[in-house]
Amino acid sequence: MHLIVTRTFPPEVGGMQNLMYGLAKSLSENVMIKVFADQYPNQDNFDKELSFSIERVSGPKIFKKYRKANLVNTYLENNKKVKAIISDHWKSLENINTELKKICLIHSKEINHKKGSFINKRLVKILNNCHTVVANSNFTKNLAISVGVNENKIKVINPGVFPADKIDEKIHKNIKKKLEGRTPKLITIARFDKRKNHEKIIMALRNLKEIYPNIIYVCIGQGENIDNLKKLIAELRLQNHVIFPKNLTKDEKNSYLKCSDVFVMPSITYKKSVEGFGIVYIEAAQFGVPSIGGKDGGASDAIVHEQTGFICDGNSLDDIYQSISNILENNKYKVFGRKAEEVSKKFYWSEIIKKYLEIL
């Protein structure tokens, strides 16, 4: 039996939540597991459908990690069949007292602290005490080594995806109708924050519309920076070329993705925040949509440069523009899209989970 200790888990929405759910579900199909996760509104209906045991931990955030650690420590005292603990974050292991095999996932920004700082010393101590540190990309592995994590403990395992669900045909027809006559179609599905680099995509759009007068850019997400983006769009007179669909169902979001020609998210490093991997590039690829990602972070693990998309310098407006222009030229995105869909299959959880089972 194995324990998963996590701060992020559905029904809360997000990339980390999807990763931990995918890991738990896929592991449970091979071995017995129990999950310790944070409490979340409307969790009961979600939890009763799970095929594995889950225990939720309530309380203020500042006390929650101690309560969870106490619950895990007590469980370990009373259950001698537990063989390993898998955690989503080094802080999830900080107060767990055991000599059992510990596996900790790392993603990038949570370890991106100055070497020698107090928090760096804490995380290095915990990670170097683990049996295996699972980095979500080669970028994250190199970052971990640079801050003091033992290279021999690190194994790169990219996040997985489940095969994409079939989209309701009626919904898909409706979305296709909304986008009718708009070509080419660019899309970004991401939180509206500086790291995702929506601003430079919009700035590149100003010149792209001179070549492609019917171009449309679909922005799906949420976040406070949306007001700044709308202000920029108005200044550049791009109101007819950018849309912000809201309150979408999963089928509607996937339909916009499937209808698109290129997924664009040339992420940058913003302060200490960086894109560790970018599972959304793989989600786009599942629908035959190639991607443009940034050289900062782990996008190069998800995008095969000049085959399933382009890796560009997200800090360079010219590089972003050229990458979009190149992939649109002569409908190159169609060839890239077919290759992206083919490559996406290696990220299926049925394949990824084998790497975790080897560690366990």
TIMI-908550 format. One record per residue (C-alpha): z, y, x; residue number from 0. Coordinates in steps of 0.001 Angstrom, whole numbers, plus 524288, in hexadecimal, padded with zeros to 5 digits. Example, Ala and Ser with C-alpha at 12.3 -4.5 7.8 and 13.67 -1.06 7.14 Angstrom:
BEGIN
PT     z     y     x resi
PT 81E78 7EE6C 8300C    0
PT 81BE4 7FBDC 83566    1
This chain:
BEGIN
PT     z     y     x resi
PT 80000 80000 80000    0
PT 7FD0B 80DE4 80454    1
PT 80214 81B3F 80028    2
PT 7FA0F 8279B 7FE85    3
PT 801F2 83428 7FF6E    4
PT 7FA58 8401C 7FB1F    5
PT 7FC16 84E1C 7F6CF    6
PT 7EE73 84E96 7F0BB    7
PT 7EA1C 84581 7E5E7    8
PT 7E300 8461E 7D8D0    9
PT 7E321 84A98 7CE37   10
PT 7E42B 85686 7D717   11
PT 7D646 85A4F 7DADF   12
PT 7D130 85BA1 7E8BC   13
PT 7CADA 854EC 7F451   14
PT 7D7A4 84FED 7F9F5   15
PT 7DBB9 84ADE 7EC9E   16
PT 7CEE7 8435F 7EB7A   17
PT 7D093 83DEE 7F939   18
PT 7DE3C 838BB 7F6C3   19
PT 7DA72 83314 7E999   20
PT 7CE73 82C7F 7EF56   21
PT 7D68D 826D6 7FA59   22
PT 7E12E 821F4 7F11E   23
PT 7D7A9 81C06 7E75A   24
PT 7CF67 8156F 7F1C0   25
PT 7DB40 81026 7F918   26
PT 7E11E 80AED 7EC74   27
PT 7D517 8026E 7EAA1   28
PT 7D83F 7FB94 7F770   29
PT 7E705 7FC4C 7F977   30
PT 7F33C 7FFC3 7F1C8   31
PT 7F6EC 80E27 7F294   32
PT 8008F 817E1 7ED01   33
PT 7FE2F 82692 7ECBA   34
PT 80873 8314D 7EDBB   35
PT 80242 83E02 7E906   36
PT 80609 84B7E 7E431   37
PT 807FF 84DB4 7D5BE   38
PT 7FCF1 8549B 7CEA3   39
PT 7FAC7 8591C 7C088   40
PT 7F404 84F26 7B7BC   41
PT 7F63D 8444C 7C18D   42
PT 7FAF0 83A31 7B7B6   43
PT 7EDB7 8375D 7B194   44
PT 7E797 8368F 7BF02   45
PT 7F220 82DE4 7C4E0   46
PT 7F220 823CD 7B9F9   47
PT 7E3DD 82094 7BD05   48
PT 7E691 81DB5 7CB63   49
PT 7E5A8 80FF0 7D0BA   50
PT 7F0CA 8123D 7DA60   51
PT 7FEEE 816CA 7D9FC   52
PT 80183 8255E 7DB3F   53
PT 80E3B 82CFC 7DBD9   54
PT 80DFA 83B9E 7D98B   55
PT 81764 84528 7DFEE   56
PT 81B57 851A2 7D8F7   57
PT 82283 85E00 7DD19   58
PT 81FDB 86AB2 7E476   59
PT 81651 86949 7EFD2   60
PT 8208D 86CC7 7FA05   61
PT 82916 86136 7F5F7   62
PT 81E84 857BE 7F1AC   63
PT 81B41 8523F 7FF11   64
PT 82998 84EF7 8016E   65
PT 82B05 84873 7F41F   66
PT 81EAA 840A5 7F66C   67
PT 82306 83C7F 80401   68
PT 83028 83810 7FE98   69
PT 82942 83024 7F409   70
PT 82065 829D1 7FE2E   71
PT 82BC3 826FE 80767   72
PT 83369 820AE 7FC57   73
PT 82797 818BE 7F839   74
PT 825C9 813D5 80623   75
PT 8340D 80FB1 806F5   76
PT 8328C 80786 7FA9D   77
PT 824D7 80230 7FCEF   78
PT 822DC 7FAC8 80983   79
PT 814BE 7F6F4 80688   80
PT 80F3F 80467 8097D   81
PT 8069C 80392 81590   82
PT 80158 8115D 81724   83
PT 801FE 81F5C 81248   84
PT 7F5FD 827DF 81099   85
PT 7F7D8 83683 80EEB   86
PT 7EEED 841E3 80B90   87
PT 7F5D7 84B9B 81489   88
PT 7FEBC 84B37 8204F   89
PT 8095B 85245 81885   90
PT 80990 846CC 80F02   91
PT 80EBD 83E4B 81A23   92
PT 81842 847FB 82008   93
PT 8246A 842FA 81916   94
PT 820F4 834A5 81765   95
PT 82957 82BF1 81FF0   96
PT 8227D 81F38 82350   97
PT 81CCB 8177F 82E92   98
PT 811F8 8125E 825BA   99
PT 803BB 8150A 828C5  100
PT 80099 8231C 8250B  101
PT 7F2D3 82814 822A8  102
PT 7F0D7 836A2 820C7  103
PT 7E472 83D4B 81C18  104
PT 7E0CA 84A52 8223B  105
PT 7D6DD 85401 81CDF  106
PT 7D6B0 85FF2 82603  107
PT 7DD85 86C3D 82157  108
PT 7EAE5 865C2 82012  109
PT 7EAD2 862B0 82EA8  110
PT 7E406 86F2D 83314  111
PT 7EFDA 875AD 83930  112
PT 7F17B 87B97 846B4  113
PT 7F4EF 87167 850D6  114
PT 80324 8728D 854B8  115
PT 80745 8798D 8483E  116
PT 812C6 8745A 84070  117
PT 80A3C 86EBB 8359D  118
PT 800D2 868EA 83F97  119
PT 80C00 861C6 84646  120
PT 81081 85C5F 8391E  121
PT 80334 85721 83539  122
PT 80022 85186 842A9  123
PT 80D2F 84A5A 842F5  124
PT 80A9A 84428 835AC  125
PT 7FC41 840D8 837EF  126
PT 7FECC 83B04 8455E  127
PT 80919 83263 83F25  128
PT 7FF01 82CB4 835C1  129
PT 7F7CA 81FF9 837E1  130
PT 7EACD 8266D 83423  131
PT 7E6A1 8345B 83155  132
PT 7DAB0 83473 8286C  133
PT 7D209 84066 82AA1  134
PT 7C864 843C7 81FE4  135
PT 7BDDE 847A4 829CB  136
PT 7BAEA 84844 8383E  137
PT 7BDB3 856D8 837A1  138
PT 7CB73 85423 83290  139
PT 7CD70 849B4 83CF8  140
PT 7C9EE 85358 847C9  141
PT 7D29F 85DC2 841B4  142
PT 7DE02 85422 84168  143
PT 7DC03 850A2 84FB5  144
PT 7DBAD 85F14 8535D  145
PT 7E8E2 86191 84CEC  146
PT 7EF69 85609 8539F  147
PT 7ED68 849DB 84B48  148
PT 7EBA2 83D4E 85308  149
PT 7DD06 83A6E 85329  150
PT 7DF6A 82BB9 85365  151
PT 7E621 82C66 8462C  152
PT 7DAF5 83365 83F41  153
PT 7D097 82C65 83750  154
PT 7C5E1 833AA 82FFD  155
PT 7C40E 82F15 821F8  156
PT 7BC0E 837FF 81950  157
PT 7C07D 839DF 80B2E  158
PT 7B9F4 83106 8014A  159
PT 7B352 832DB 7F435  160
PT 7B173 82A12 7E88D  161
PT 7A388 82835 7E397  162
PT 7A01C 833D6 7DB08  163
PT 7A1F1 831DF 7CC7F  164
PT 795F7 83258 7C3E2  165
PT 79477 83FC5 7BDA8  166
PT 793B8 84116 7AEF6  167
PT 78534 84303 7AC33  168
PT 78756 84D2C 7A1A8  169
PT 78FB8 85576 7AABF  170
PT 785DF 8540D 7B5B9  171
PT 77A9A 85871 7AD19  172
PT 78277 86455 7A90C  173
PT 7853A 86858 7B72F  174
PT 77703 86615 7BAFF  175
PT 772EC 86F0B 7AFEC  176
PT 77C2D 879C7 7B4BE  177
PT 775D4 87921 7C231  178
PT 767F4 877C8 7BD4E  179
PT 75E5B 8801D 7C4E5  180
PT 76835 88305 7CFAD  181
PT 763D2 87DD8 7DCCD  182
PT 76857 87B38 7E711  183
PT 7763E 8785D 7E2BC  184
PT 7818E 879E5 7EC57  185
PT 78F79 875C6 7E90F  186
PT 79D2D 876B8 7EEA6  187
PT 7A8B8 86F93 7E8AE  188
PT 7B4E4 87495 7EF7E  189
PT 7C096 87D4F 7EE1A  190
PT 7BD22 88BAD 7EF8D  191
PT 7C3A8 88E8B 7FC80  192
PT 7BF0F 89462 80950  193
PT 7BDDD 8874A 8103F  194
PT 7B357 8826F 806DA  195
PT 7AA8E 88DF3 80A81  196
PT 7A4AB 89160 7FD3B  197
PT 7A2AD 89F5C 801D1  198
PT 798A9 89C22 80C44  199
PT 79141 8930F 8031D  200
PT 7901F 89E4D 7F974  201
PT 78BBD 8A76F 80446  202
PT 78157 89D9B 80866  203
PT 77D07 89CDC 7FA35  204
PT 7790B 8AB21 7FABD  205
PT 76DD5 8A7B7 803F6  206
PT 76AFD 89A51 7FE33  207
PT 767FD 8A032 7F0E7  208
PT 75CB6 8A7C3 7F6FA  209
PT 7564B 89AC1 7FA3A  210
PT 75B7F 89346 7EE6C  211
PT 75C54 89CF7 7E30A  212
PT 761B7 89297 7D9C8  213
PT 76C56 88DA2 7E2FD  214
PT 779AE 88AFF 7DCEA  215
PT 786DE 88905 7E36D  216
PT 7910C 88165 7DB93  217
PT 79F34 883F5 7DF95  218
PT 7A92D 87A89 7D9D8  219
PT 7B77C 87C51 7DD21  220
PT 7C33A 884FB 7DB8F  221
PT 7CB52 88E41 7E3A1  222
PT 7CEFB 89C76 7E51A  223
PT 7C35B 89FD2 7EDC9  224
PT 7BA0C 89EB1 7E237  225
PT 7BBA7 8AD30 7DF21  226
PT 7B756 8B0EE 7ECDE  227
PT 7ABA3 8A7D7 7EBB3  228
PT 7A77B 8ADE8 7DECA  229
PT 7A8C7 8BB78 7E4BC  230
PT 79FF4 8B75D 7F00C  231
PT 79616 8B18D 7E69F  232
PT 7959C 8BE64 7DF1C  233
PT 793E8 8C64A 7EB97  234
PT 78879 8BDB2 7EFA6  235
PT 782D7 8BD9F 7E1CE  236
PT 78316 8AEDD 7E111  237
PT 78902 8AD91 7D376  238
PT 77CFD 8A613 7CEC9  239
PT 77DAF 89C83 7DA08  240
PT 78BF7 89819 7DA2B  241
PT 7939F 89154 7CF5D  242
PT 7A1DC 88D1E 7CE67  243
PT 7A2E0 88208 7C467  244
PT 7B101 88093 7BFDA  245
PT 7B98E 87683 7B906  246
PT 7B044 86B66 7BC08  247
PT 7B266 85D23 7B8EB  248
PT 7B01F 8533D 7C3C0  249
PT 7A2DF 84FC7 7BDCF  250
PT 79EE2 85E10 7BD31  251
PT 7A2C8 8606A 7CB5A  252
PT 79B89 8543C 7CFDD  253
PT 78FCA 85818 7C7CA  254
PT 78EE9 86563 7CE71  255
PT 78FDA 85E2A 7DB64  256
PT 78552 85455 7D7D1  257
PT 77C45 85F40 7D340  258
PT 77DBF 866AF 7E00D  259
PT 774D5 8663E 7EBDB  260
PT 77E68 86992 7F6C9  261
PT 78D3B 8699B 7F7F7  262
PT 79169 8750D 8007C  263
PT 79EEA 8766C 806A3  264
PT 79E0C 87B64 814BE  265
PT 7ACC9 87BC0 81690  266
PT 7B35F 88399 82143  267
PT 7C0C1 883EA 82794  268
PT 7C8AC 88E4A 8208E  269
PT 7D5BA 89132 826E7  270
PT 7DB27 88352 828A6  271
PT 7D3A1 87D8D 81D3E  272
PT 7C802 874D0 82056  273
PT 7BFE5 86A91 8191B  274
PT 7C4B9 85D8D 81E4D  275
PT 7B9D5 85596 81816  276
PT 7B3FB 85A0D 80B1E  277
PT 7B30E 84EAE 80197  278
PT 7AAE5 85730 7F88C  279
PT 79F54 855AA 801E5  280
PT 79FCC 8470F 7FF11  281
PT 7A153 84964 7F076  282
PT 794F4 851A5 7F0EF  283
PT 78DF3 8473B 7F8D5  284
PT 790EC 83D15 7EE5E  285
PT 7880D 844CB 7E549  286
PT 77D54 845F9 7EF74  287
PT 780FD 853EC 7F31D  288
PT 780D3 85782 801A8  289
PT 78AD4 860EC 8074C  290
PT 78C2E 86C58 8107C  291
PT 7996C 86C85 81737  292
PT 79FF5 87467 821E4  293
PT 7A20E 8704B 82FFC  294
PT 7B081 873E0 82EE3  295
PT 7B7DC 867FA 82A06  296
PT 7B3E7 85A30 82676  297
PT 7A754 85C5A 81EC8  298
PT 79F94 8558E 82980  299
PT 7A647 848BD 825B5  300
PT 7A103 84A50 817E4  301
PT 7939E 8504D 81AB3  302
PT 78998 84A40 823D7  303
PT 7834A 8564C 829D7  304
PT 774BD 85744 826D5  305
PT 77546 84AB4 81EC9  306
PT 77E7B 84CBB 81341  307
PT 77FC7 85B66 81503  308
PT 782AD 86599 81F5A  309
PT 78EAB 86968 8272E  310
PT 78E5E 877FA 829F8  311
PT 79700 882BA 82F61  312
PT 79E49 88798 8237B  313
PT 7A1AF 8942F 82A97  314
PT 7934E 89783 82C20  315
PT 78C64 89CEC 82025  316
PT 77F5C 89AB1 826CE  317
PT 7827F 88C5F 8298D  318
PT 78685 88A20 81B6B  319
PT 77A1E 890BA 81688  320
PT 77177 888EE 81FD6  321
PT 777EF 87C0F 81C12  322
PT 775DF 87E78 80D89  323
PT 76805 88339 81004  324
PT 764DF 87733 81861  325
PT 769B8 86D62 80E72  326
PT 76256 8740F 8035B  327
PT 755A6 87521 80B06  328
PT 74B64 86B54 80678  329
PT 75593 86532 7FD6D  330
PT 75C48 85F10 8093E  331
PT 768B8 85E03 80114  332
PT 76297 852DD 7F959  333
PT 760F2 84A53 80577  334
PT 76E7D 84E19 80A53  335
PT 77426 84B3F 7FCE9  336
PT 76EF8 83D5C 7FCA7  337
PT 774D4 83ADD 80A17  338
PT 781C2 8411C 805F9  339
PT 782DB 8380D 7FA42  340
PT 78060 82C4D 802E7  341
PT 78A8C 83091 80D09  342
PT 794C7 8338F 8028D  343
PT 79668 82500 7FFF0  344
PT 79D61 82300 80CE7  345
PT 7A83D 82BD4 807A8  346
PT 7AB0F 82328 7FBD9  347
PT 7B95A 81F7A 7FB1F  348
PT 7B558 81124 7FB4F  349
PT 7B0E4 81380 80964  350
PT 7BB14 81D81 80DB1  351
PT 7C69F 8153F 80951  352
PT 7C2EB 80A81 812EE  353
PT 7C6D5 813A7 81E08  354
PT 7D454 815CF 8181C  355
PT 7D625 8073C 81617  356
PT 7D324 80504 82493  357
PT 7DE5A 80E34 82824  358
PT 7E7B2 807FF 81E72  359
